[in-house]
């Protein structure tokens, strides 16, 4: 069974505005709580690059 962890930026509660992360067999798994059947599988290196990109992106 996959153990999903909700992003700390999603806020408290069980709402449908969450990004969740889990460990796969050889990758990391990402999903949005409002569409839990759609799962993105990424390598740890790719996930780190995504986080770096999001940190550096300008906010509007």
CORDAUR-V100104 format. One record per residue. RES is the residue in one small letter. OMEGA is omega in degrees with one decimal (none if undefined). Layout:
# CORDAUR-V100104
res=RES omega=OMEGA
res=RES omega=OMEGA
This chain:
# CORDAUR-V100104
res=x omega=179.7
res=x omega=177.2
res=x omega=-178.4
res=x omega=177.1
res=x omega=-179.1
res=x omega=177.1
res=x omega=177.1
res=x omega=177.7
res=x omega=-177.5
res=x omega=179.6
res=x omega=-176.9
res=x omega=175.4
res=x omega=-177.6
res=x omega=-178.4
res=x omega=-178.0
res=x omega=178.5
res=x omega=-173.2
res=x omega=167.7
res=x omega=-177.4
res=x omega=-176.5
res=x omega=176.2
res=x omega=175.1
res=x omega=170.9
res=x omega=179.7
res=x omega=-178.5
res=x omega=-176.2
res=x omega=172.9
res=x omega=-178.7
res=x omega=178.7
res=x omega=173.8
res=x omega=173.0
res=x omega=-175.6
res=x omega=178.5
res=x omega=176.5
res=x omega=-171.7
res=x omega=179.1
res=x omega=-179.9
res=x omega=-175.0
res=x omega=178.0
res=x omega=179.0
res=x omega=-178.5
res=x omega=174.3
res=x omega=176.3
res=x omega=179.0
res=x omega=178.5
res=x omega=178.8
res=x omega=177.6
res=x omega=177.9
res=x omega=176.6
res=x omega=179.1
res=x omega=177.2
res=x omega=179.9
res=x omega=-179.2
res=x omega=177.1
res=x omega=-176.2
res=x omega=-177.3
res=x omega=177.3
res=x omega=176.5
res=x omega=-178.8
res=x omega=none
